[in-house]
């Protein structure tokens, strides 16, 4: 009887021990340690581009599953100067509200405030123009949009989302995400999103309008799109809407697309929009290059000029959006959904879009790697 009681006691103690929060906490700590060791072992191979598939999966998994915020951030962000990954955390950091990342290679510190990392580096070429635009975007978060401007934004949004074809399995980079016009619809579709913009004020505006559940599927950082704090390749989709037109030099645009190509997984899609330079815009007296009233630089692209930037990609389509055919400027916005359908019909007529488009949309992909 005593032996039986002792056996039951041992079983009871064992069950209690298995369910003990302390034991579960130790198991979770051990799991975090093993994960950190795996991240450290892949640092050098990620940096020089020779990472094993399992190491890249660590980054991908960190984006797609909720985790301790700092650990999840550390699994994704890299030093924008030399691509060192993973970054070290400042001693004593326990939350993503107020901390810093440290690069052991270059010695750089990158602050984190309210879960938004700051990796901003000044651009070598055109620094004054880009800094001016950055200050203007910080000051004016949401410009006033009339009926026509809202219509054009909706037309572009619908076209971009349709071209991306995102699923809950996709990992998306929104380069130049601003206040989240594209980011939020992507999150609502279940995708995991990394949003990068040079305006911290805009990122905070975006973050404040996300629900706690939505915040689990997004990481935000202040960064220059020519110095992205990311390791490659890890994204199945990359989107960039009306950003490249503000880069003031061809070499900056080429460098940006080179970084995008490196970050895109083989077979992954890029959707990009820019200002169009067409016969209609020239008849309207709009300069191909110049400055807005706010002093922000812009460049309008001719169709052939834009296509030349995508030599390393497989170009799937390059078509015009927002076709301002005679008589449509005021009419289509008043028609609501019917106006948007008519706009899409016009866009599919290449002679019409080549003549009247205000915006180009590029759909390209990184070619899938062929086995040797």
N, C-alpha and C positions, 0 to 999 in steps of 0.2 A: 504493500500500500504506500509506504514511504517512497519506494522507488518510482511508483506510478505518479505520485504527487510531484516528486522532483522532476520527472520528465515533463509533466504538464507545466511546471514552473519554468523550466528551461525554454519550452516552446513559447510560453507567454512572454518571457523576457526577450526572446529572439524577435517575436513579432513587434513588441514595443520598440526595440532597438531599430528595426527596419523602418518603422514609421517615424522615428525621432527626427524633429526638425534639424537638430545638430548634425545627425548623420547625413541627412539630405543636403545640408549646407556644405559639409565636407566633400561630398561627392560632386556637388556643383563647382566647388573651388578647384577640385582636382581636374574637372573637365576644362575649366578656364585655363589652368596652367598648361594642360596638354595642347590646347588650342593656341595659346601664346607661343609655346615652343615651336609648333608647326609654322606659325606666322614668321617667327624669327629665322627659321631654317630656310624659308623661301625668299628672304629679303634680297640677297645678292642676285639670285636668278631672276626675280621679278625686275630688278633694276636694270640688268643687262639684256633682258628680253628672252632669256632661256628658261623661263619658269616651266615647271612640270604642270600637266593639266590639273592635278590635285591641288596645287597651290593657287591656281587661278580660280578653282572652284571655291576656295575659302573666301575670296573676295566676292564672288557671285552670291554665295550663300549668305554672307554678311548683309548684302543689300536686300535679300528677299525674305529674311526672317527677322522678327522682332528680337532684340537683344539688349543687353545693358548698353545704354547710349554711347558711352565712351569707347567701349570695346568695338561696337559696330562702326563708329566713326574711324577708329584706328585701323580697322580692317580694310577701309576703302581709301582714305586720304594718303597721299604721298607728298614728298617735298617738291614744290614747283620748280625749284632751281636745278636739282640733280636727280629727281625721281627716286630718292631713297624711300624705301618702304619695308616694314611699317615704321611710322614715326614713334618716338618715345613720348610718354606722358610726363608732364611736370610732376615732381614729387608731391605726394599727398593728394593727387586729384581723385575725387570720388564721384563727381557728377559732371554732366556736360553743360552746366549753367555757367561756370566760370573756371576755366583752366587754360592750358596751353599745350601745344605739341612742340616737340623739340627734334630737330634733325641732327643725329650724331655725326653726320658726314660734313655738312657745311656750317653747323652751329646755329642755324636759324631757329628763331622762336615764332610760333604762329598762335595767336590768341584765339580762344573759343569763348563766345559770349552768347548766352541763352541758346546753346546748341548750334550756333552758326560759327563755323571756323572762318578765320580771316587769313587768306593766303595771297593777299594783294601784293603784286610786284609791279613797279613802274615799267612801262614798255620802253625799249631802247629807241625805237623809231616812232616818230609822231607822238611823243610822250605828252607834249603840251596840249595837243588837240584831244587826245583821249582823256586826259585829266579834266579838261574843261567839260567834256560830255559827262564824265562821271559826276562832277559837281552839280551839273544841271539835273541829272537824273535823281540825285539825292534830294534836290530842292523841290522838284516837281514830280511827285509820285504818279499822279493820275491827271493827265492833261484833259481839258474839257473836250468831249467828242460830240459833234453834231450827229444828226440822223444819218447823213451820208458816211461819215467816218465809222460809226457803229456798224453800218451795213458792210463796209469793206472789211472790217475786223472779223465779222462773223463769216463772211465768204472765205477769208483766208484760213480761219480756224477750222472750218468744216473741211476744206481741201487738205489741210495738213494732217488732221486726224484720220481722214479717209486714206491718205497715202501711207501713214505710219502702220496702220492695221495692228495696233497693239493688243496683246493678250496679257492675262495675269502672270504669265511666265516670263514676260519681257523685262529687261533691265534697260532703262532709258536714261540718257544724258540730255538734259535741256540746257544748252549752252547759250547764256544770255537770257535767262528765264524771266528776269524782271519781276513783276508782281504776280506771275503765275498764270497768265492767260492760257498757256498750253499745259503747264505743270498740273494744275488742278484737274482738268478733264482726264489727263493720263492717270492720275492717282485714282480717280473715280472709276476708271476702267480696270483697276486692280494691279496696274504695273508698278514696279519699284523704280523710283525716280531719284536721280542726283541732279539738283539744280545749282547752276553756277552763274553768278552775275557780279559785276563790279560795284554794284550799289548795295551796301549793307542795309540802308533804309528800305529798299524795295524788298529785300529778302525777309526782313522783319515783318513788313506788311503782309507778305505771303504767308509766313509762318503763323501769324496771329489769326488768320482766317482758315486754318486747317483744324479739323477735329483731332482729338487724341489718337484715334484709330488711323487717320490719314497721316499723321506725323510719323507713325511707325513705318511708313512706306516711302519716306523721303529723307534725303540728306541735303543740306544747303551749305554753300560756302561762298565767301567773297573771293573772287579770283579774276585774273586776266585770262581771257580765252586763248591767248598765245602762251600762257604758262599754266596750263591746267594741272592741278594737284592730284593727278590720278595715274594709276599704273595701267598697263595695257596688255592685251585687249580684254575688255570686260563688258561691253555694252552690245546688246542685240539691236538697239535703236538709238539713233542720235538725231535730235531736232534742233534747229537754229533758225529762228524767225526774225528777219530784218535786223541782223546784227553785222554781218560781214560788210554791208554797204557803208558802215561807219568806220571801218579800218582805213586809215589814211594813206596806205602805201601798198602796192602789189605784193611786196615781199611779206608783209604782215598777213595778207589774205592767204598766200601760199603756205606760210608757216602754220596758220590756223588749220587749214585743210589737211596738212600733213599730220598734225596732232590728232585730228578727228579720225583719219584713216587708221592710225596706230591704235586708237581706243576702241574701234569698231571690231566686233567679232567677225570672223569669216562668214560671209553670207548675211551679215547684218545690214540694216537699211539706214541711210541718211536722208532726211528731208530738210531742205534749206530754202528760205525765201529771201529775196533781195529786191531793191528798187529796179524797175525796168526802164531802159532807154529805148523807146520805140518811136516810129513816125508820129504817133499821136502826141506823145509827151513833147517832142521837138516842136510840133505845130503849136502847142500850148505855151511855148517859150520857156520850158523848164530846162535848166542847164544840166548837162550830163554830169557835172561835178561842181560842188560849191558848198555853201553853208546855209542852214536854216536860219530863221530869224533869231533863234536862241543861240546861234554861233556854233551849233553842232555840225560837224563835217558830214557830207554824204557823197556817195559815188553811185551813179546809175549805170547798169551793165547792159551792153548790147548782147543779144542772144549768143552770137559766136564767141564773143569775148568771155562770157561766163562759162561756156562749155569747155574752154581751154584749161580752166582751173581744175577740172575733174579727170585729168588724164589717167591717174592711177586707179580711179574707181571704174566700175561698170555703170555707165550712165543709162538709167532705165527710161527716164523721161525728163524733158525740160519744157514746161508749158507756161503760158501766161495766165494770170489771175486778174480780177477786177478790170474787166474790159469796159472802158468808157466810150462805147459807141455813141454816135450823135443821138441825142434825145433821151439817153438812158440815165444821165447823171442824177436827176431829181426823181425820175419815174420809178426806177427799180426799188429804191429804199422804201417808197410808199407802198409797194406791193407786198412787202413782208416776205413770207416763205415762197410765194409764187415768184417774187423778184429774184430770190436766191436761186431758185430752180432755173429761171431764164438765164441768169448769170452763168450757171454751170453749163448750160446748153451752148452759150456763146464761147466759153472757154475751150470747149471741145472742137470748135472750128478753127483749125490752125491759122488759116489766113486772117481770121478776125482777131485772134489773140495776139498774133505777131504784129498786127497793126495797131491795136488799141490797148494792150495790156499795160497796167501800171506796176505790176509785180511779177517777177519770175519765180516759179517753184521748181526746184531741182529734186528729183528722186533718183538716188544712186545707191549702190551697194558695194561692199568690199567683196571681191571674188572669193569663192570658197577655195580653200587650200586643196590642191590636188596631191594625192599620195605619190611618193617618189618610187 
